[in-house]
Amino acid sequence: MSARRMEGKVAVVTGGGSGIGRAAAVLLARHGAKVCIMDLGEKRAAEAEREIRAAGGEAFVVDVDVSDPKRVEDGIKQAVAKYGGLDFVFANAGINGKLAPIEDLTPDEWDNTITTNLKGTFLSVKYAIPHLKKRGGSIAITSSINGNRAFSMFGASAYSTSKAGQVAFMQMAALELARYKIRVNAICPGAIQTNIDQNTKKDPALKEIEIPVQYPEGAQPLEEGPGSPEQVADLVLFLASEESSHITGTAVYIDGAESLLHG
Protein backbone atom coordinates (compact mmCIF):
# COMPACT_ATOMS: atom_id res chain seq x y z
CA MET A 1 0.00 0.00 0.00
CA SER A 2 1.21 3.52 -0.71
CA ALA A 3 2.13 5.92 2.08
CA ARG A 4 -0.68 6.99 4.39
CA ARG A 5 -1.42 10.34 2.78
CA MET A 6 -3.88 11.62 5.40
CA GLU A 7 -2.00 10.64 8.56
CA GLY A 8 -3.22 12.78 11.46
CA LYS A 9 -5.74 14.70 9.33
CA VAL A 10 -9.41 15.16 10.23
CA ALA A 11 -12.06 14.68 7.55
CA VAL A 12 -15.80 15.26 7.43
CA VAL A 13 -17.77 13.31 4.83
CA THR A 14 -21.43 14.14 4.26
CA GLY A 15 -23.57 11.35 2.89
CA GLY A 16 -20.83 9.05 4.14
CA GLY A 17 -23.03 6.05 4.83
CA SER A 18 -23.29 4.75 1.28
CA GLY A 19 -22.04 4.96 -2.29
CA ILE A 20 -19.29 7.45 -3.09
CA GLY A 21 -19.36 8.91 0.42
CA ARG A 22 -18.82 5.56 2.10
CA ALA A 23 -16.03 4.55 -0.29
CA ALA A 24 -14.32 7.89 0.34
CA ALA A 25 -14.69 7.66 4.12
CA VAL A 26 -13.20 4.16 4.14
CA LEU A 27 -10.27 5.15 1.90
CA LEU A 28 -9.51 8.35 3.82
CA ALA A 29 -9.46 6.36 7.07
CA ARG A 30 -7.22 3.71 5.50
CA HIS A 31 -4.77 6.51 4.74
CA GLY A 32 -4.75 7.73 8.34
CA ALA A 33 -7.57 10.28 8.49
CA LYS A 34 -9.90 10.51 11.45
CA VAL A 35 -13.31 10.57 9.81
CA CYS A 36 -16.61 12.10 10.86
CA ILE A 37 -19.37 10.43 8.83
CA MET A 38 -22.37 12.73 8.51
CA ASP A 39 -25.55 11.10 7.32
CA LEU A 40 -29.19 10.79 8.16
CA GLY A 41 -29.75 8.34 11.02
CA GLU A 42 -29.44 5.19 8.99
CA LYS A 43 -27.82 1.88 9.78
CA ARG A 44 -25.64 2.20 6.68
CA ALA A 45 -23.64 5.00 8.33
CA ALA A 46 -23.05 2.79 11.38
CA GLU A 47 -21.94 -0.02 9.06
CA ALA A 48 -19.41 2.31 7.43
CA GLU A 49 -18.08 3.25 10.87
CA ARG A 50 -17.75 -0.41 11.83
CA GLU A 51 -15.93 -1.18 8.58
CA ILE A 52 -13.41 1.58 9.28
CA ARG A 53 -12.88 0.55 12.89
CA ALA A 54 -12.49 -3.13 11.97
CA ALA A 55 -9.61 -2.12 9.68
CA GLY A 56 -7.95 -0.21 12.52
CA GLY A 57 -9.14 3.27 11.52
CA GLU A 58 -10.87 6.03 13.44
CA ALA A 59 -14.43 7.19 12.67
CA PHE A 60 -17.69 8.21 14.26
CA VAL A 61 -21.17 9.00 12.97
CA VAL A 62 -23.21 12.18 13.39
CA ASP A 63 -26.88 12.19 12.41
CA VAL A 64 -27.11 15.20 10.09
CA ASP A 65 -29.63 16.46 7.56
CA VAL A 66 -27.46 18.70 5.34
CA SER A 67 -30.41 21.00 4.61
CA ASP A 68 -30.66 21.91 8.32
CA PRO A 69 -28.19 24.69 9.28
CA LYS A 70 -28.13 23.88 13.00
CA ARG A 71 -27.52 20.18 12.49
CA VAL A 72 -24.71 20.85 9.99
CA GLU A 73 -23.05 23.39 12.28
CA ASP A 74 -23.39 21.11 15.31
CA GLY A 75 -22.06 18.12 13.36
CA ILE A 76 -18.91 19.93 12.30
CA LYS A 77 -18.40 21.23 15.84
CA GLN A 78 -18.64 17.65 17.12
CA ALA A 79 -15.96 16.53 14.67
CA VAL A 80 -13.65 19.35 15.75
CA ALA A 81 -14.31 18.72 19.45
CA LYS A 82 -13.60 15.00 19.11
CA TYR A 83 -10.53 15.15 16.89
CA GLY A 84 -9.09 18.59 17.67
CA GLY A 85 -9.40 20.31 14.29
CA LEU A 86 -10.50 19.98 10.68
CA ASP A 87 -8.50 19.51 7.49
CA PHE A 88 -10.84 18.19 4.80
CA VAL A 89 -14.54 18.40 3.98
CA PHE A 90 -16.17 16.18 1.38
CA ALA A 91 -19.55 17.82 0.65
CA ASN A 92 -21.03 14.76 -0.98
CA ALA A 93 -24.60 14.33 0.27
CA GLY A 94 -27.25 14.75 -2.41
CA ILE A 95 -30.38 13.41 -4.05
CA ASN A 96 -31.73 13.06 -7.57
CA GLY A 97 -35.14 14.21 -6.34
CA LYS A 98 -38.25 14.24 -8.49
CA LEU A 99 -37.79 13.88 -12.24
CA ALA A 100 -40.69 15.58 -13.99
CA PRO A 101 -41.47 18.05 -16.76
CA ILE A 102 -40.96 21.62 -15.56
CA GLU A 103 -44.67 22.43 -15.80
CA ASP A 104 -45.49 19.38 -13.64
CA LEU A 105 -42.72 19.79 -11.08
CA THR A 106 -44.16 21.32 -7.92
CA PRO A 107 -42.42 24.21 -6.17
CA ASP A 108 -41.93 21.97 -3.12
CA GLU A 109 -40.27 19.27 -5.24
CA TRP A 110 -37.98 21.89 -6.78
CA ASP A 111 -37.13 23.28 -3.33
CA ASN A 112 -36.41 19.82 -1.92
CA THR A 113 -33.76 19.07 -4.54
CA ILE A 114 -32.18 22.54 -4.56
CA THR A 115 -32.16 22.71 -0.76
CA THR A 116 -30.58 19.29 -0.24
CA ASN A 117 -27.98 19.56 -2.99
CA LEU A 118 -27.09 23.24 -3.24
CA LYS A 119 -27.97 24.69 0.15
CA GLY A 120 -26.56 21.54 1.76
CA THR A 121 -23.24 22.18 0.02
CA PHE A 122 -23.26 25.83 1.09
CA LEU A 123 -23.95 24.91 4.71
CA SER A 124 -21.27 22.21 4.79
CA VAL A 125 -18.69 24.67 3.49
CA LYS A 126 -19.88 27.70 5.49
CA TYR A 127 -19.67 26.04 8.88
CA ALA A 128 -16.36 24.34 8.11
CA ILE A 129 -14.53 27.55 7.13
CA PRO A 130 -13.78 28.90 10.64
CA HIS A 131 -12.08 25.60 11.50
CA LEU A 132 -10.28 25.11 8.17
CA LYS A 133 -8.85 28.64 8.41
CA LYS A 134 -6.77 27.65 11.43
CA ARG A 135 -4.37 25.45 9.45
CA GLY A 136 -5.58 25.45 5.86
CA GLY A 137 -7.14 22.47 4.17
CA SER A 138 -9.22 21.20 1.32
CA ILE A 139 -12.87 20.96 0.30
CA ALA A 140 -14.27 18.67 -2.39
CA ILE A 141 -17.85 18.90 -3.63
CA THR A 142 -19.73 16.14 -5.44
CA SER A 143 -21.33 17.74 -8.48
CA SER A 144 -22.13 15.80 -11.69
CA ILE A 145 -21.68 15.74 -15.43
CA ASN A 146 -25.41 16.60 -15.48
CA GLY A 147 -25.86 20.35 -15.58
CA ASN A 148 -22.26 20.89 -16.61
CA ARG A 149 -21.39 18.75 -19.65
CA ALA A 150 -24.56 16.69 -20.18
CA PHE A 151 -28.20 17.75 -20.32
CA SER A 152 -29.90 14.52 -21.40
CA MET A 153 -31.32 13.47 -18.03
CA PHE A 154 -34.90 14.33 -18.92
CA GLY A 155 -36.98 15.82 -16.13
CA ALA A 156 -33.90 16.72 -14.10
CA SER A 157 -34.22 20.51 -14.29
CA ALA A 158 -33.90 20.89 -10.50
CA TYR A 159 -31.09 18.33 -10.17
CA SER A 160 -29.05 19.71 -13.07
CA THR A 161 -29.52 23.27 -11.82
CA SER A 162 -28.26 22.26 -8.38
CA LYS A 163 -25.24 20.53 -9.91
CA ALA A 164 -24.35 23.52 -12.11
CA GLY A 165 -24.79 25.76 -9.08
CA GLN A 166 -22.35 23.66 -7.07
CA VAL A 167 -19.62 24.25 -9.66
CA ALA A 168 -20.21 28.02 -9.66
CA PHE A 169 -20.22 28.04 -5.86
CA MET A 170 -17.00 26.01 -5.83
CA GLN A 171 -15.26 28.53 -8.07
CA MET A 172 -16.38 31.49 -5.97
CA ALA A 173 -15.29 29.70 -2.78
CA ALA A 174 -11.90 28.76 -4.27
CA LEU A 175 -11.07 32.41 -4.92
CA GLU A 176 -12.40 33.63 -1.60
CA LEU A 177 -10.65 31.01 0.49
CA ALA A 178 -7.28 30.84 -1.31
CA ARG A 179 -5.78 33.45 1.04
CA TYR A 180 -6.45 31.05 3.92
CA LYS A 181 -4.73 28.15 2.11
CA ILE A 182 -8.06 26.39 1.70
CA ARG A 183 -8.48 24.65 -1.66
CA VAL A 184 -11.93 24.00 -3.14
CA ASN A 185 -12.66 21.65 -6.04
CA ALA A 186 -15.63 19.81 -7.52
CA ILE A 187 -15.91 16.22 -8.66
CA CYS A 188 -18.24 15.56 -11.60
CA PRO A 189 -19.03 11.86 -11.86
CA GLY A 190 -20.90 10.22 -14.69
CA ALA A 191 -22.74 6.95 -14.14
CA ILE A 192 -21.46 5.37 -10.91
CA GLN A 193 -22.77 2.21 -9.27
CA THR A 194 -24.49 3.69 -6.21
CA ASN A 195 -27.92 3.61 -4.59
CA ILE A 196 -28.82 7.26 -5.31
CA ASP A 197 -31.66 6.01 -7.52
CA GLN A 198 -33.46 4.91 -4.36
CA ASN A 199 -34.43 8.54 -3.74
CA THR A 200 -35.43 9.22 -7.35
CA LYS A 201 -39.08 9.59 -8.25
CA LYS A 202 -40.05 9.62 -11.92
CA ASP A 203 -43.22 11.38 -13.05
CA PRO A 204 -45.25 9.39 -15.60
CA ALA A 205 -45.49 12.61 -17.65
CA LEU A 206 -41.77 12.28 -18.47
CA LYS A 207 -42.66 10.24 -21.56
CA GLU A 208 -44.23 13.40 -23.03
CA ILE A 209 -40.95 15.33 -23.03
CA GLU A 210 -38.33 12.65 -23.55
CA ILE A 211 -36.48 12.84 -26.83
CA PRO A 212 -35.54 9.41 -28.22
CA VAL A 213 -31.77 9.13 -28.19
CA GLN A 214 -29.83 6.00 -29.04
CA TYR A 215 -26.38 6.06 -27.52
CA PRO A 216 -23.62 3.93 -28.99
CA GLU A 217 -22.68 0.68 -27.34
CA GLY A 218 -20.32 1.29 -24.47
CA ALA A 219 -21.83 4.58 -23.33
CA GLN A 220 -18.87 4.86 -20.95
CA PRO A 221 -16.18 4.26 -23.59
CA LEU A 222 -13.24 3.78 -21.23
CA GLU A 223 -14.68 0.75 -19.44
CA GLU A 224 -17.99 0.12 -21.22
CA GLY A 225 -19.96 0.42 -18.01
CA PRO A 226 -20.55 2.58 -14.93
CA GLY A 227 -17.66 3.53 -12.71
CA SER A 228 -17.30 2.35 -9.13
CA PRO A 229 -17.52 4.39 -5.92
CA GLU A 230 -13.96 3.29 -5.18
CA GLN A 231 -12.68 4.94 -8.38
CA VAL A 232 -14.25 8.23 -7.29
CA ALA A 233 -12.83 7.75 -3.79
CA ASP A 234 -9.32 7.63 -5.27
CA LEU A 235 -9.95 11.10 -6.72
CA VAL A 236 -11.34 12.35 -3.39
CA LEU A 237 -8.20 11.15 -1.61
CA PHE A 238 -6.00 12.93 -4.16
CA LEU A 239 -7.90 16.22 -3.76
CA ALA A 240 -7.79 15.89 0.04
CA SER A 241 -4.05 15.27 0.17
CA GLU A 242 -1.03 17.49 -0.33
CA GLU A 243 -0.43 15.76 -3.66
CA SER A 244 -2.98 18.21 -5.12
CA SER A 245 -1.58 21.24 -3.28
CA HIS A 246 -1.70 23.54 -6.34
CA ILE A 247 -5.17 22.48 -7.56
CA THR A 248 -8.14 24.67 -6.66
CA GLY A 249 -11.20 26.07 -8.41
CA THR A 250 -11.35 23.05 -10.70
CA ALA A 251 -14.17 20.72 -11.76
CA VAL A 252 -12.73 17.26 -12.37
CA TYR A 253 -14.74 14.92 -14.59
CA ILE A 254 -14.69 11.23 -13.75
CA ASP A 255 -16.97 9.51 -16.23
CA GLY A 256 -14.96 7.30 -18.57
CA ALA A 257 -15.59 9.82 -21.41
CA GLU A 258 -19.38 9.35 -21.06
CA SER A 259 -20.12 13.07 -21.23
CA LEU A 260 -18.14 13.42 -24.45
CA LEU A 261 -20.73 11.16 -26.08
CA HIS A 262 -23.77 12.56 -24.29
CA GLY A 263 -22.91 16.26 -24.26
KOLLO-597890 format. One record per residue (C-alpha): residue number from 0; x, y, z. Coordinates in steps of 0.001 Angstrom, whole numbers, padded with zeros to 6 digits. Example, Ala and Ser with C-alpha at 12.3 -4.5 7.8 and 13.67 -1.06 7.14 Angstrom:
// KOLLO-597890
r k = 0, px = 012300, py = -004500, pz = 007800
r k = 1, px = 013670, py = -001060, pz = 007140
//
This chain:
// KOLLO-597890
r k = 0, px = 000000, py = 000000, pz = 000000
r k = 1, px = 001212, py = 003524, pz = -000711
r k = 2, px = 002129, py = 005923, pz = 002080
r k = 3, px = -000679, py = 006992, pz = 004392
r k = 4, px = -001422, py = 010339, pz = 002782
r k = 5, px = -003877, py = 011624, pz = 005396
r k = 6, px = -002000, py = 010638, pz = 008560
r k = 7, px = -003221, py = 012776, pz = 011460
r k = 8, px = -005736, py = 014702, pz = 009330
r k = 9, px = -009409, py = 015161, pz = 010226
r k = 10, px = -012055, py = 014679, pz = 007553
r k = 11, px = -015797, py = 015259, pz = 007433
r k = 12, px = -017765, py = 013310, pz = 004830
r k = 13, px = -021434, py = 014142, pz = 004258
r k = 14, px = -023571, py = 011349, pz = 002886
r k = 15, px = -020830, py = 009052, pz = 004138
r k = 16, px = -023030, py = 006045, pz = 004827
r k = 17, px = -023293, py = 004751, pz = 001280
r k = 18, px = -022036, py = 004961, pz = -002294
r k = 19, px = -019293, py = 007451, pz = -003094
r k = 20, px = -019360, py = 008910, pz = 000420
r k = 21, px = -018818, py = 005559, pz = 002100
r k = 22, px = -016033, py = 004553, pz = -000288
r k = 23, px = -014322, py = 007894, pz = 000339
r k = 24, px = -014693, py = 007662, pz = 004122
r k = 25, px = -013197, py = 004155, pz = 004143
r k = 26, px = -010274, py = 005148, pz = 001899
r k = 27, px = -009510, py = 008346, pz = 003821
r k = 28, px = -009459, py = 006361, pz = 007069
r k = 29, px = -007216, py = 003715, pz = 005499
r k = 30, px = -004772, py = 006510, pz = 004741
r k = 31, px = -004751, py = 007728, pz = 008335
r k = 32, px = -007565, py = 010280, pz = 008486
r k = 33, px = -009895, py = 010513, pz = 011447
r k = 34, px = -013314, py = 010570, pz = 009806
r k = 35, px = -016609, py = 012100, pz = 010863
r k = 36, px = -019366, py = 010433, pz = 008835
r k = 37, px = -022367, py = 012735, pz = 008512
r k = 38, px = -025554, py = 011100, pz = 007317
r k = 39, px = -029192, py = 010786, pz = 008160
r k = 40, px = -029746, py = 008345, pz = 011015
r k = 41, px = -029437, py = 005187, pz = 008988
r k = 42, px = -027820, py = 001876, pz = 009783
r k = 43, px = -025636, py = 002201, pz = 006677
r k = 44, px = -023635, py = 004995, pz = 008334
r k = 45, px = -023046, py = 002788, pz = 011378
r k = 46, px = -021941, py = -000019, pz = 009061
r k = 47, px = -019407, py = 002305, pz = 007435
r k = 48, px = -018077, py = 003247, pz = 010872
r k = 49, px = -017748, py = -000413, pz = 011827
r k = 50, px = -015925, py = -001185, pz = 008580
r k = 51, px = -013410, py = 001583, pz = 009278
r k = 52, px = -012877, py = 000551, pz = 012893
r k = 53, px = -012493, py = -003128, pz = 011967
r k = 54, px = -009612, py = -002121, pz = 009682
r k = 55, px = -007953, py = -000208, pz = 012518
r k = 56, px = -009139, py = 003268, pz = 011516
r k = 57, px = -010873, py = 006034, pz = 013442
r k = 58, px = -014430, py = 007194, pz = 012675
r k = 59, px = -017692, py = 008215, pz = 014256
r k = 60, px = -021174, py = 008996, pz = 012968
r k = 61, px = -023212, py = 012178, pz = 013389
r k = 62, px = -026881, py = 012188, pz = 012414
r k = 63, px = -027111, py = 015201, pz = 010086
r k = 64, px = -029628, py = 016463, pz = 007560
r k = 65, px = -027463, py = 018696, pz = 005341
r k = 66, px = -030411, py = 020995, pz = 004614
r k = 67, px = -030662, py = 021912, pz = 008320
r k = 68, px = -028193, py = 024693, pz = 009283
r k = 69, px = -028131, py = 023884, pz = 012996
r k = 70, px = -027523, py = 020179, pz = 012485
r k = 71, px = -024713, py = 020846, pz = 009994
r k = 72, px = -023048, py = 023385, pz = 012283
r k = 73, px = -023386, py = 021115, pz = 015305
r k = 74, px = -022063, py = 018123, pz = 013357
r k = 75, px = -018909, py = 019933, pz = 012302
r k = 76, px = -018405, py = 021227, pz = 015841
r k = 77, px = -018644, py = 017651, pz = 017120
r k = 78, px = -015961, py = 016530, pz = 014668
r k = 79, px = -013647, py = 019346, pz = 015748
r k = 80, px = -014307, py = 018722, pz = 019450
r k = 81, px = -013605, py = 015000, pz = 019112
r k = 82, px = -010532, py = 015155, pz = 016889
r k = 83, px = -009085, py = 018592, pz = 017667
r k = 84, px = -009404, py = 020310, pz = 014293
r k = 85, px = -010504, py = 019982, pz = 010685
r k = 86, px = -008499, py = 019508, pz = 007486
r k = 87, px = -010845, py = 018186, pz = 004802
r k = 88, px = -014542, py = 018399, pz = 003982
r k = 89, px = -016172, py = 016179, pz = 001380
r k = 90, px = -019548, py = 017824, pz = 000648
r k = 91, px = -021032, py = 014759, pz = -000982
r k = 92, px = -024605, py = 014333, pz = 000271
r k = 93, px = -027248, py = 014747, pz = -002413
r k = 94, px = -030379, py = 013412, pz = -004052
r k = 95, px = -031726, py = 013063, pz = -007570
r k = 96, px = -035139, py = 014210, pz = -006343
r k = 97, px = -038250, py = 014235, pz = -008491
r k = 98, px = -037792, py = 013880, pz = -012241
r k = 99, px = -040690, py = 015576, pz = -013992
r k = 100, px = -041468, py = 018048, pz = -016757
r k = 101, px = -040956, py = 021622, pz = -015560
r k = 102, px = -044666, py = 022426, pz = -015798
r k = 103, px = -045494, py = 019378, pz = -013643
r k = 104, px = -042715, py = 019791, pz = -011082
r k = 105, px = -044164, py = 021325, pz = -007924
r k = 106, px = -042421, py = 024214, pz = -006169
r k = 107, px = -041929, py = 021974, pz = -003124
r k = 108, px = -040268, py = 019269, pz = -005238
r k = 109, px = -037976, py = 021886, pz = -006779
r k = 110, px = -037132, py = 023280, pz = -003331
r k = 111, px = -036413, py = 019816, pz = -001917
r k = 112, px = -033760, py = 019069, pz = -004543
r k = 113, px = -032184, py = 022536, pz = -004557
r k = 114, px = -032161, py = 022708, pz = -000760
r k = 115, px = -030584, py = 019293, pz = -000237
r k = 116, px = -027978, py = 019557, pz = -002988
r k = 117, px = -027087, py = 023244, pz = -003243
r k = 118, px = -027972, py = 024689, pz = 000148
r k = 119, px = -026557, py = 021537, pz = 001760
r k = 120, px = -023237, py = 022185, pz = 000019
r k = 121, px = -023261, py = 025835, pz = 001087
r k = 122, px = -023953, py = 024914, pz = 004713
r k = 123, px = -021271, py = 022205, pz = 004793
r k = 124, px = -018688, py = 024675, pz = 003491
r k = 125, px = -019879, py = 027696, pz = 005492
r k = 126, px = -019667, py = 026039, pz = 008882
r k = 127, px = -016356, py = 024339, pz = 008108
r k = 128, px = -014531, py = 027547, pz = 007130
r k = 129, px = -013777, py = 028898, pz = 010639
r k = 130, px = -012079, py = 025597, pz = 011498
r k = 131, px = -010278, py = 025106, pz = 008170
r k = 132, px = -008848, py = 028643, pz = 008410
r k = 133, px = -006768, py = 027655, pz = 011431
r k = 134, px = -004367, py = 025451, pz = 009449
r k = 135, px = -005579, py = 025450, pz = 005861
r k = 136, px = -007140, py = 022472, pz = 004171
r k = 137, px = -009219, py = 021195, pz = 001317
r k = 138, px = -012867, py = 020958, pz = 000302
r k = 139, px = -014266, py = 018670, pz = -002387
r k = 140, px = -017850, py = 018902, pz = -003632
r k = 141, px = -019729, py = 016139, pz = -005436
r k = 142, px = -021330, py = 017737, pz = -008482
r k = 143, px = -022133, py = 015797, pz = -011687
r k = 144, px = -021679, py = 015737, pz = -015434
r k = 145, px = -025407, py = 016603, pz = -015481
r k = 146, px = -025864, py = 020355, pz = -015577
r k = 147, px = -022256, py = 020886, pz = -016612
r k = 148, px = -021387, py = 018754, pz = -019647
r k = 149, px = -024555, py = 016690, pz = -020182
r k = 150, px = -028198, py = 017746, pz = -020324
r k = 151, px = -029899, py = 014525, pz = -021403
r k = 152, px = -031323, py = 013470, pz = -018028
r k = 153, px = -034896, py = 014329, pz = -018921
r k = 154, px = -036985, py = 015824, pz = -016134
r k = 155, px = -033897, py = 016722, pz = -014100
r k = 156, px = -034220, py = 020506, pz = -014290
r k = 157, px = -033897, py = 020886, pz = -010503
r k = 158, px = -031094, py = 018333, pz = -010175
r k = 159, px = -029053, py = 019714, pz = -013073
r k = 160, px = -029525, py = 023268, pz = -011819
r k = 161, px = -028260, py = 022256, pz = -008382
r k = 162, px = -025237, py = 020529, pz = -009906
r k = 163, px = -024354, py = 023517, pz = -012109
r k = 164, px = -024791, py = 025758, pz = -009079
r k = 165, px = -022351, py = 023664, pz = -007068
r k = 166, px = -019623, py = 024246, pz = -009661
r k = 167, px = -020213, py = 028022, pz = -009663
r k = 168, px = -020217, py = 028039, pz = -005859
r k = 169, px = -017003, py = 026008, pz = -005828
r k = 170, px = -015260, py = 028534, pz = -008074
r k = 171, px = -016375, py = 031489, pz = -005967
r k = 172, px = -015288, py = 029703, pz = -002780
r k = 173, px = -011904, py = 028757, pz = -004270
r k = 174, px = -011070, py = 032412, pz = -004923
r k = 175, px = -012402, py = 033631, pz = -001599
r k = 176, px = -010645, py = 031006, pz = 000491
r k = 177, px = -007285, py = 030836, pz = -001310
r k = 178, px = -005782, py = 033446, pz = 001044
r k = 179, px = -006445, py = 031050, pz = 003919
r k = 180, px = -004726, py = 028145, pz = 002106
r k = 181, px = -008064, py = 026388, pz = 001697
r k = 182, px = -008480, py = 024648, pz = -001658
r k = 183, px = -011928, py = 024003, pz = -003136
r k = 184, px = -012660, py = 021654, pz = -006037
r k = 185, px = -015628, py = 019814, pz = -007516
r k = 186, px = -015914, py = 016218, pz = -008664
r k = 187, px = -018244, py = 015563, pz = -011596
r k = 188, px = -019027, py = 011855, pz = -011857
r k = 189, px = -020900, py = 010216, pz = -014693
r k = 190, px = -022742, py = 006947, pz = -014143
r k = 191, px = -021464, py = 005372, pz = -010915
r k = 192, px = -022772, py = 002214, pz = -009271
r k = 193, px = -024491, py = 003694, pz = -006208
r k = 194, px = -027921, py = 003612, pz = -004594
r k = 195, px = -028824, py = 007256, pz = -005307
r k = 196, px = -031664, py = 006013, pz = -007525
r k = 197, px = -033457, py = 004905, pz = -004357
r k = 198, px = -034431, py = 008536, pz = -003739
r k = 199, px = -035427, py = 009220, pz = -007351
r k = 200, px = -039082, py = 009592, pz = -008254
r k = 201, px = -040047, py = 009624, pz = -011919
r k = 202, px = -043216, py = 011376, pz = -013049
r k = 203, px = -045248, py = 009385, pz = -015595
r k = 204, px = -045489, py = 012614, pz = -017646
r k = 205, px = -041774, py = 012281, pz = -018465
r k = 206, px = -042659, py = 010240, pz = -021559
r k = 207, px = -044231, py = 013397, pz = -023031
r k = 208, px = -040948, py = 015334, pz = -023032
r k = 209, px = -038328, py = 012648, pz = -023552
r k = 210, px = -036479, py = 012844, pz = -026832
r k = 211, px = -035536, py = 009413, pz = -028215
r k = 212, px = -031766, py = 009134, pz = -028185
r k = 213, px = -029829, py = 005996, pz = -029037
r k = 214, px = -026378, py = 006057, pz = -027523
r k = 215, px = -023625, py = 003925, pz = -028987
r k = 216, px = -022683, py = 000675, pz = -027344
r k = 217, px = -020318, py = 001288, pz = -024469
r k = 218, px = -021826, py = 004581, pz = -023330
r k = 219, px = -018868, py = 004858, pz = -020945
r k = 220, px = -016180, py = 004260, pz = -023594
r k = 221, px = -013240, py = 003780, pz = -021228
r k = 222, px = -014682, py = 000754, pz = -019440
r k = 223, px = -017989, py = 000115, pz = -021222
r k = 224, px = -019960, py = 000421, pz = -018011
r k = 225, px = -020553, py = 002581, pz = -014929
r k = 226, px = -017656, py = 003527, pz = -012705
r k = 227, px = -017303, py = 002345, pz = -009128
r k = 228, px = -017517, py = 004387, pz = -005925
r k = 229, px = -013957, py = 003294, pz = -005179
r k = 230, px = -012684, py = 004936, pz = -008377
r k = 231, px = -014247, py = 008225, pz = -007290
r k = 232, px = -012834, py = 007751, pz = -003788
r k = 233, px = -009322, py = 007630, pz = -005274
r k = 234, px = -009949, py = 011102, pz = -006718
r k = 235, px = -011335, py = 012346, pz = -003394
r k = 236, px = -008195, py = 011153, pz = -001611
r k = 237, px = -006001, py = 012929, pz = -004160
r k = 238, px = -007895, py = 016223, pz = -003756
r k = 239, px = -007794, py = 015888, pz = 000035
r k = 240, px = -004050, py = 015267, pz = 000167
r k = 241, px = -001027, py = 017489, pz = -000334
r k = 242, px = -000435, py = 015762, pz = -003664
r k = 243, px = -002982, py = 018213, pz = -005116
r k = 244, px = -001584, py = 021237, pz = -003281
r k = 245, px = -001704, py = 023535, pz = -006338
r k = 246, px = -005166, py = 022484, pz = -007560
r k = 247, px = -008140, py = 024671, pz = -006660
r k = 248, px = -011199, py = 026068, pz = -008412
r k = 249, px = -011352, py = 023051, pz = -010698
r k = 250, px = -014165, py = 020723, pz = -011761
r k = 251, px = -012735, py = 017256, pz = -012365
r k = 252, px = -014744, py = 014921, pz = -014592
r k = 253, px = -014693, py = 011226, pz = -013747
r k = 254, px = -016965, py = 009510, pz = -016230
r k = 255, px = -014960, py = 007302, pz = -018570
r k = 256, px = -015595, py = 009824, pz = -021407
r k = 257, px = -019379, py = 009347, pz = -021060
r k = 258, px = -020116, py = 013066, pz = -021227
r k = 259, px = -018139, py = 013417, pz = -024449
r k = 260, px = -020727, py = 011158, pz = -026081
r k = 261, px = -023768, py = 012557, pz = -024288
r k = 262, px = -022913, py = 016263, pz = -024262
//
